[in-house]
Amino acid sequence: MSKKERLSTEHYRGVRDFYPEDQAFLHYFLKTVRMVVERVGYVEYEASILEPAELYKTKGAENEEMVQSQTYTFVDRGGREVTLRPEMTPTVARMVAAKRRELGFPLRWYSLPNCFRYERPQRGRLREFWQPNIDIFGSYSPSADAEIIGVAYGIMRAFGAQESDFVIKVGSRVELNRIAESLSLDGRGKNNFIALLDRKSKIDQQDFAAQLAGFGATESTLSAGPPVEISKMLQDFKNAGINNIVWDPSIVRGFAYYSGMVFEVFDTHPDNNRALMGGGRYDNLTQLFDDEPLPGVGFAMGDETIRLFLESRGLLPAYLPPTQVYLATLSPDLTPTVQTLGAELRQAGVNVAIDFGERKLADQIKTASKHKIPYLIVVGEDEITSGNFTVRNLESGAEKKVSRGDLPDFFKTV
């Protein structure tokens, strides 16, 4: 095959290959989210990544930009128009509406889906991403809003963040509607006004003020305090010792289905000053599927934005492979005996990789080091005969003699 005929090793633009270290972070990210939310009583659900395209075309299910230009939509072999899910909220609303008579409310659900959006790839924004969703259905209580914000706070702390590392900004669609009415904005004007507020953190402050004036508004228009229930919630957080949750009327969230409290979590680091997660209350979403509205409140977060946050803060966990020890084999003839030793260790709960002895010892050691396996045992005739093995720490170079019978206990304690 000529060079021109060879396929490229590049992946599709806007997606990622997850080599072991990348996959380890993704596992850590999802595991941390799962740990926090399950501790608060949430249970996991999942659904297919394929949905009928009409779910996203229905008025109110998605914003116009996403429907028209950011979905992966195609016609299947049966002539049906389907879409790779760009987010999870319409899906979970469909699922809850389908079995609402069988479910117990309030319903605390979470999911760890991968999603797809066709948009311009950039730092922190990709075409395929993992986006945990955490939701409560069936409660109008402001306490449900507070719980959801508290879960977001708990997730950030579980990643090792200090309060000074992030701020949770809370807004209100109810208050925003009041402001829009005071400015006499029609439907299109209101949507454009919301879109401007949603872009506030991404544009120059002087430019923002100029565009705001185009709606007959100034910064003082947005200076009103929070509604009573949000004011009380913020005070409750302060009473609990949480001081980085603040009122910000410019927080609107981009989706049309939000109907009440909305919030976003922002990184305060100057090199990564961006939203990390966000959500809010949506009390009318299940009306897309039946005549009986069901209240909901929840939020979502992306794996790449959290990775960038942890990277900027020096909080990324060091990669440690699941393999604990590498057995280097001095001769191919010894491989069956080395495999027996490996089987003994595995039965005792030790994760073991075995070299088949086809290469020089130096090359075997290099392999173990490249894989970042912490320990190495060289197995030759002398070790097998004596039953004593030298365990080498590949990072420090320290060595320790351990008898065959004591090897399982050694690896349980290191």
RODO-2510 file (C-alpha; in nm, 4 decimals, decimal comma):
residues 414
     n   res          X          Y          Z
     1     m     0,0000     0,0000     0,0000
     2     s     0,1426     0,3403    -0,0973
     3     k     0,1713     0,6261     0,1512
     4     k    -0,1118     0,8078    -0,0254
     5     e    -0,3435     0,5097     0,0284
     6     r    -0,2747     0,4765     0,3994
     7     l    -0,5430     0,5967     0,6378
     8     s    -0,4723     0,8860     0,8700
     9     t    -0,4204     0,8164     1,2391
    10     e    -0,5989     1,1422     1,3274
    11     h    -0,9334     1,1111     1,5037
    12     y    -1,2487     1,2911     1,3925
    13     r    -1,2315     1,6629     1,4699
    14     g    -1,3801     1,7593     1,8050
    15     v    -1,3615     1,4154     1,9674
    16     r    -1,0869     1,2448     2,1653
    17     d    -0,9014     0,9159     2,1823
    18     f    -0,8853     0,7982     2,5412
    19     y    -0,5469     0,6408     2,5985
    20     p    -0,5092     0,4702     2,9390
    21     e    -0,4138     0,7876     3,1278
    22     d    -0,7018     0,9801     2,9675
    23     q    -0,9421     0,6979     3,0420
    24     a    -0,8196     0,6904     3,4016
    25     f    -0,9150     1,0569     3,4426
    26     l    -1,2581     0,9989     3,2877
    27     h    -1,3101     0,7092     3,5284
    28     y    -1,2032     0,9300     3,8208
    29     f    -1,4331     1,2110     3,7081
    30     l    -1,7406     0,9879     3,6768
    31     k    -1,6578     0,7927     3,9922
    32     t    -1,6313     1,1135     4,1960
    33     v    -1,9652     1,2443     4,0696
    34     r    -2,1309     0,9077     4,1363
    35     m    -1,9921     0,8957     4,4906
    36     v    -2,1232     1,2417     4,5815
    37     v    -2,4713     1,2119     4,4333
    38     e    -2,5408     0,8611     4,5606
    39     r    -2,4516     0,9764     4,9100
    40     v    -2,7394     1,2257     4,8825
    41     g    -2,9887     0,9658     4,7635
    42     y    -2,9720     0,9858     4,3818
    43     v    -2,9968     0,6715     4,1673
    44     e    -2,8544     0,6144     3,8213
    45     y    -3,0435     0,5788     3,4930
    46     e    -2,9331     0,5642     3,1296
    47     a    -3,0858     0,5723     2,7805
    48     s    -2,9769     0,5243     2,4214
    49     i    -2,7702     0,7973     2,2609
    50     l    -3,0234     0,7934     1,9744
    51     e    -3,3482     0,9878     2,0034
    52     p    -3,6228     1,0758     1,7539
    53     a    -3,5241     1,4085     1,6000
    54     e    -3,8652     1,5516     1,6846
    55     l    -3,7697     1,5522     2,0529
    56     y    -3,5319     1,8406     1,9813
    57     k    -3,7444     2,0130     1,7186
    58     t    -4,0482     2,0488     1,9432
    59     k    -4,0975     2,4061     2,0575
    60     g    -3,9419     2,4635     2,3977
    61     a    -3,7295     2,1462     2,3986
    62     e    -3,4130     2,3116     2,2674
    63     n    -3,2900     2,6507     2,1695
    64     e    -3,2992     2,7396     1,8026
    65     e    -2,9225     2,7444     1,7503
    66     m    -2,8789     2,3871     1,8713
    67     v    -3,1670     2,2495     1,6644
    68     q    -3,0565     2,4148     1,3439
    69     s    -2,6800     2,3839     1,3576
    70     q    -2,5507     2,1804     1,6507
    71     t    -2,7202     1,8423     1,6336
    72     y    -2,5979     1,5278     1,4623
    73     t    -2,9212     1,4362     1,2834
    74     f    -2,9600     1,1771     1,0095
    75     v    -3,2144     0,9450     0,8481
    76     d    -3,1774     0,5775     0,9406
    77     r    -3,2301     0,2846     0,7048
    78     g    -3,5960     0,2744     0,7978
    79     g    -3,6490     0,6338     0,6894
    80     r    -3,6729     0,7683     1,0446
    81     e    -3,5007     1,0943     1,1363
    82     v    -3,2882     1,0430     1,4482
    83     t    -3,0455     1,2559     1,6492
    84     l    -2,7433     1,1771     1,8639
    85     r    -2,8405     1,3319     2,1971
    86     p    -2,6900     1,6807     2,2456
    87     e    -2,7929     1,6825     2,6130
    88     m    -2,9877     1,4638     2,8542
    89     t    -3,2706     1,6787     2,9914
    90     p    -3,5289     1,6130     2,7145
    91     t    -3,4518     1,2406     2,7383
    92     v    -3,5035     1,2185     3,1131
    93     a    -3,8221     1,4247     3,0823
    94     r    -3,9491     1,1737     2,8256
    95     m    -3,8574     0,8799     3,0508
    96     v    -4,0252     1,0286     3,3571
    97     a    -4,3384     1,1212     3,1622
    98     a    -4,3596     0,7646     3,0259
    99     k    -4,3776     0,6046     3,3722
   100     r    -4,4840     0,8858     3,6029
   101     r    -4,7676     0,6760     3,7516
   102     e    -4,5191     0,4083     3,8582
   103     l    -4,2509     0,6355     4,0040
   104     g    -4,2226     0,7687     4,3574
   105     f    -4,1793     1,1438     4,3976
   106     p    -3,9732     1,3385     4,4706
   107     l    -3,7560     1,1489     4,2273
   108     r    -3,3786     1,1848     4,2543
   109     w    -3,2073     1,0604     3,9383
   110     y    -2,8639     1,1022     3,7831
   111     s    -2,6954     0,9898     3,4638
   112     l    -2,3403     0,9960     3,3263
   113     p    -2,4034     1,0145     2,9507
   114     n    -2,1838     1,1012     2,6583
   115     c    -2,3399     1,3639     2,4323
   116     f    -2,2786     1,5072     2,0863
   117     r    -2,2980     1,8619     1,9511
   118     y    -2,1749     1,9792     1,6139
   119     e    -2,0045     2,3043     1,7059
   120     r    -1,6651     2,4635     1,6550
   121     p    -1,4144     2,2776     1,8751
   122     q    -1,2262     2,5031     2,1151
   123     r    -1,0723     2,4954     2,4597
   124     g    -1,3221     2,3276     2,6911
   125     r    -1,5795     2,2725     2,4153
   126     l    -1,5815     1,9526     2,2101
   127     r    -1,8203     1,7687     1,9794
   128     e    -1,8369     1,4594     2,1990
   129     f    -1,8262     1,4885     2,5755
   130     w    -1,9378     1,3252     2,8977
   131     q    -2,1970     1,5320     3,0817
   132     p    -2,3335     1,4065     3,4153
   133     n    -2,6920     1,5154     3,4802
   134     i    -2,8404     1,5373     3,8310
   135     d    -3,2135     1,6068     3,8703
   136     i    -3,5014     1,6138     4,1187
   137     f    -3,8517     1,5649     3,9799
   138     g    -4,1804     1,6173     4,1606
   139     s    -4,1076     1,9048     4,3996
   140     y    -4,1801     2,2780     4,3778
   141     s    -4,0015     2,3395     4,7075
   142     p    -3,7196     2,5958     4,7203
   143     s    -3,5472     2,3320     4,9353
   144     a    -3,5126     2,1188     4,6212
   145     d    -3,3393     2,4114     4,4496
   146     a    -3,1084     2,4439     4,7489
   147     e    -3,0317     2,0723     4,7492
   148     i    -2,9328     2,0772     4,3826
   149     i    -2,6977     2,3723     4,4368
   150     g    -2,5611     2,1968     4,7446
   151     v    -2,4882     1,8853     4,5383
   152     a    -2,2976     2,0960     4,2841
   153     y    -2,0990     2,2514     4,5703
   154     g    -2,0296     1,9057     4,7139
   155     i    -1,8997     1,7772     4,3813
   156     m    -1,6561     2,0669     4,3539
   157     r    -1,5277     2,0051     4,7047
   158     a    -1,4952     1,6319     4,6325
   159     f    -1,2601     1,7206     4,3462
   160     g    -1,0391     1,8966     4,5995
   161     a    -1,1503     2,2541     4,5286
   162     q    -1,1461     2,5195     4,7981
   163     e    -1,4258     2,7776     4,8192
   164     s    -1,1919     3,0425     4,6792
   165     d    -1,1386     2,8303     4,3663
   166     f    -1,4958     2,8674     4,2410
   167     v    -1,8096     3,0750     4,2810
   168     i    -2,1718     2,9680     4,2365
   169     k    -2,3779     3,2447     4,0748
   170     v    -2,7549     3,2235     4,1135
   171     g    -3,0110     3,4004     3,8937
   172     s    -3,3862     3,3804     3,8358
   173     r    -3,5892     3,3440     3,5178
   174     v    -3,8868     3,4849     3,7084
   175     e    -3,6936     3,8021     3,7864
   176     l    -3,5653     3,8127     3,4294
   177     n    -3,9213     3,7950     3,2938
   178     r    -4,0144     4,0839     3,5228
   179     i    -3,7267     4,2926     3,3865
   180     a    -3,8214     4,2082     3,0261
   181     e    -4,1787     4,3187     3,0933
   182     s    -4,0575     4,6443     3,2477
   183     l    -3,8628     4,7104     2,9265
   184     s    -4,1724     4,6303     2,7127
   185     l    -3,9835     4,3674     2,5137
   186     d    -4,1772     4,1452     2,2752
   187     g    -4,1014     3,7731     2,2376
   188     r    -3,8085     3,8172     1,9993
   189     g    -3,6743     4,1106     2,1959
   190     k    -3,6897     3,9108     2,5173
   191     n    -3,5026     3,6195     2,3562
   192     n    -3,2331     3,8545     2,2269
   193     f    -3,2089     4,0189     2,5691
   194     i    -3,1628     3,6787     2,7364
   195     a    -2,9026     3,5832     2,4754
   196     l    -2,7076     3,9006     2,5521
   197     l    -2,7075     3,8302     2,9263
   198     d    -2,5969     3,4725     2,8555
   199     r    -2,2930     3,6100     2,6669
   200     k    -2,1990     3,8667     2,9322
   201     s    -1,8929     3,6822     3,0596
   202     k    -1,7664     3,6286     2,7032
   203     i    -1,7725     3,9864     2,5736
   204     d    -1,6060     4,3152     2,6658
   205     q    -1,7830     4,4980     2,9497
   206     q    -1,8073     4,8218     2,7493
   207     d    -1,9557     4,6340     2,4548
   208     f    -2,2015     4,4644     2,6891
   209     a    -2,3163     4,8001     2,8262
   210     a    -2,3618     4,9362     2,4724
   211     q    -2,5708     4,6378     2,3654
   212     l    -2,7694     4,6578     2,6884
   213     a    -2,8548     5,0188     2,6061
   214     g    -3,0059     4,8938     2,2819
   215     f    -3,2801     4,7332     2,4888
   216     g    -3,3363     5,0519     2,6866
   217     a    -3,1548     4,9053     2,9867
   218     t    -2,8469     4,9815     3,1953
   219     e    -2,6453     4,7886     3,4519
   220     s    -2,8733     4,9376     3,7185
   221     t    -3,1651     4,7601     3,5505
   222     l    -3,0072     4,4365     3,6671
   223     s    -2,9250     4,5590     4,0149
   224     a    -3,2472     4,4487     4,1837
   225     g    -3,2017     4,1976     4,4636
   226     p    -3,3075     3,8341     4,4430
   227     p    -3,6638     3,7106     4,4942
   228     v    -3,7537     3,6300     4,8547
   229     e    -3,7109     3,2514     4,8236
   230     i    -3,3658     3,2851     4,6656
   231     s    -3,2606     3,5442     4,9213
   232     k    -3,3573     3,3052     5,2004
   233     m    -3,1705     3,0183     5,0307
   234     l    -2,8516     3,2252     5,0020
   235     q    -2,8772     3,3175     5,3695
   236     d    -2,9269     2,9514     5,4620
   237     f    -2,6066     2,8620     5,2775
   238     k    -2,4195     3,1370     5,4612
   239     n    -2,5573     3,0112     5,7918
   240     a    -2,4191     2,6691     5,6981
   241     g    -2,0732     2,8191     5,6447
   242     i    -2,0861     2,8254     5,2625
   243     n    -1,9799     3,1701     5,1445
   244     n    -1,9185     3,1414     4,7704
   245     i    -2,2826     3,1280     4,6533
   246     v    -2,3961     3,4708     4,5306
   247     w    -2,6854     3,6415     4,3530
   248     d    -2,6170     3,7427     3,9908
   249     p    -2,9205     3,8488     3,7821
   250     s    -2,7209     3,8128     3,4584
   251     i    -2,7180     3,4334     3,5001
   252     v    -2,9932     3,3131     3,2671
   253     r    -2,8870     2,9782     3,1140
   254     g    -2,9447     2,9354     2,7416
   255     f    -3,2282     2,6863     2,7251
   256     a    -3,5893     2,7950     2,6873
   257     y    -3,7258     2,5373     2,9313
   258     y    -3,5864     2,7042     3,2469
   259     s    -3,8685     2,8634     3,4466
   260     g    -3,7302     2,9636     3,7875
   261     m    -3,3985     2,9579     3,9721
   262     v    -3,0917     2,9182     3,7490
   263     f    -2,7251     2,8902     3,8468
   264     e    -2,3747     2,8422     3,7130
   265     v    -2,0495     2,7413     3,8810
   266     f    -1,7520     2,9499     3,7670
   267     d    -1,3790     2,8889     3,7955
   268     t    -1,2156     3,1921     3,9588
   269     h    -0,8700     3,1176     3,8148
   270     p    -0,7678     3,3984     3,5720
   271     d    -0,6361     3,1435     3,3208
   272     n    -0,9627     2,9476     3,3121
   273     n    -1,2363     3,1956     3,4031
   274     r    -1,5312     3,0007     3,2667
   275     a    -1,8516     2,8225     3,3645
   276     l    -1,7921     2,4654     3,4848
   277     m    -2,1496     2,3488     3,5349
   278     g    -2,4974     2,4905     3,5513
   279     g    -2,8674     2,4271     3,5633
   280     g    -3,1858     2,5383     3,7271
   281     r    -3,5596     2,4838     3,7647
   282     y    -3,7793     2,3676     3,4771
   283     d    -4,1400     2,3153     3,5836
   284     n    -4,2986     2,2685     3,2420
   285     l    -4,0725     2,0335     3,0484
   286     t    -4,2865     1,7178     3,0725
   287     q    -4,5775     1,9073     2,9166
   288     l    -4,4133     1,8154     2,5867
   289     f    -4,5369     1,4614     2,6507
   290     d    -4,8627     1,4982     2,8462
   291     d    -5,1034     1,7571     2,9836
   292     e    -4,9888     1,7329     3,3434
   293     p    -4,6793     1,9428     3,4225
   294     l    -4,4207     1,7951     3,6556
   295     p    -4,1753     2,0211     3,8409
   296     g    -3,8057     1,9574     3,8016
   297     v    -3,4729     2,1080     3,8990
   298     g    -3,1265     1,9899     3,8057
   299     f    -2,7885     2,0622     3,6521
   300     a    -2,5232     1,9241     3,4200
   301     m    -2,1452     1,9429     3,3970
   302     g    -1,8850     1,8529     3,1343
   303     d    -1,5814     1,6316     3,1807
   304     e    -1,3473     1,8559     2,9801
   305     t    -1,4332     2,1754     3,1693
   306     i    -1,3678     1,9995     3,4992
   307     r    -1,0405     1,8573     3,3676
   308     l    -0,9248     2,2083     3,2731
   309     f    -1,0298     2,3362     3,6158
   310     l    -0,8333     2,0659     3,7955
   311     e    -0,5350     2,1200     3,5667
   312     s    -0,5271     2,4956     3,6332
   313     r    -0,5416     2,4294     4,0084
   314     g    -0,2852     2,1492     4,0154
   315     l    -0,5580     1,9097     4,1296
   316     l    -0,5365     1,6495     3,8542
   317     p    -0,4781     1,3106     4,0185
   318     a    -0,1545     1,1352     3,9304
   319     y    -0,1999     0,8435     3,6935
   320     l    -0,1641     0,5061     3,8603
   321     p    -0,2358     0,1972     3,6511
   322     p    -0,4476    -0,0813     3,7976
   323     t    -0,1551    -0,3213     3,7518
   324     q     0,0457    -0,3437     4,0741
   325     v     0,3395    -0,5592     3,9722
   326     y     0,5147    -0,6660     3,6536
   327     l     0,6752    -1,0110     3,6437
   328     a     0,9828    -1,0022     3,4188
   329     t     1,0759    -1,3458     3,2852
   330     l     1,4441    -1,4266     3,2254
   331     s     1,3732    -1,7066     2,9779
   332     p     1,0736    -1,8041     2,7604
   333     d     1,1084    -2,1574     2,9038
   334     l     1,0145    -2,0189     3,2477
   335     t     0,6902    -1,8579     3,1286
   336     p     0,4589    -2,1425     3,2471
   337     t     0,6157    -2,1309     3,5941
   338     v     0,5903    -1,7493     3,6048
   339     q     0,2254    -1,7742     3,5021
   340     t     0,1654    -2,0052     3,7976
   341     l     0,3175    -1,7447     4,0292
   342     g     0,1039    -1,4772     3,8660
   343     a    -0,2087    -1,6887     3,9135
   344     e    -0,1313    -1,7254     4,2855
   345     l    -0,0997    -1,3504     4,3263
   346     r    -0,4157    -1,2789     4,1267
   347     q    -0,6115    -1,5260     4,3361
   348     a    -0,4957    -1,3303     4,6405
   349     g    -0,6264    -1,0051     4,4867
   350     v    -0,3048    -0,8679     4,3372
   351     n    -0,3170    -0,7239     3,9827
   352     v    -0,0304    -0,8779     3,7863
   353     a     0,1074    -0,8434     3,4320
   354     i     0,3503    -1,1069     3,3012
   355     d     0,6220    -1,0672     3,0394
   356     f     0,6677    -1,3712     2,8185
   357     g     1,0480    -1,3567     2,8277
   358     e     1,0916    -1,2886     2,4554
   359     r     1,3088    -0,9802     2,5089
   360     k     1,6128    -0,8760     2,7062
   361     l     1,5590    -0,7990     3,0739
   362     a     1,6394    -0,4295     3,0176
   363     d     1,3611    -0,4054     2,7599
   364     q     1,1154    -0,5740     2,9950
   365     i     1,1991    -0,3239     3,2674
   366     k     1,1493    -0,0379     3,0201
   367     t     0,8042    -0,1725     2,9374
   368     a     0,7035    -0,1809     3,3027
   369     s     0,8295     0,1758     3,3456
   370     k     0,6461     0,3027     3,0351
   371     h     0,3255     0,1545     3,1725
   372     k     0,4017     0,3224     3,5089
   373     i     0,3585    -0,0056     3,6925
   374     p     0,4937     0,0627     4,0420
   375     y     0,6640    -0,2725     4,1180
   376     l     0,8778    -0,5222     3,9314
   377     i     0,9847    -0,8782     4,0122
   378     v     1,2499    -1,0479     3,8001
   379     v     1,1814    -1,4218     3,7881
   380     g     1,4657    -1,6596     3,7045
   381     e     1,5767    -2,0126     3,8002
   382     d     1,7347    -1,8908     4,1279
   383     e     1,4156    -1,7175     4,2441
   384     i     1,1987    -2,0153     4,1577
   385     t     1,4306    -2,2590     4,3325
   386     s     1,4782    -2,0496     4,6482
   387     g     1,1213    -1,9210     4,6696
   388     n     1,2552    -1,5750     4,7484
   389     f     1,1939    -1,2789     4,5186
   390     t     1,3299    -0,9261     4,4968
   391     v     1,0517    -0,6704     4,4722
   392     r     1,1762    -0,3479     4,3141
   393     n     0,9993    -0,0130     4,3447
   394     l     1,0445     0,1281     3,9953
   395     e     1,0051     0,4891     4,1075
   396     s     1,2466     0,4933     4,4008
   397     g     1,4671     0,1998     4,3043
   398     a     1,4278     0,0499     4,6535
   399     e     1,4330    -0,3283     4,6712
   400     k     1,3071    -0,5792     4,9246
   401     k     1,3448    -0,9553     4,9506
   402     v     1,0072    -1,1244     4,9977
   403     s     0,9277    -1,4941     5,0204
   404     r     0,6746    -1,6409     4,7809
   405     g     0,4210    -1,6965     5,0559
   406     d     0,4502    -1,3372     5,1796
   407     l     0,4116    -1,1682     4,8399
   408     p     0,0298    -1,1251     4,8632
   409     d     0,0542    -0,9553     5,2037
   410     f     0,3359    -0,7323     5,0756
   411     f     0,1232    -0,5939     4,7931
   412     k    -0,1764    -0,5474     5,0204
   413     t     0,0226    -0,3142     5,2431
   414     v     0,2102    -0,1005     4,9856
***
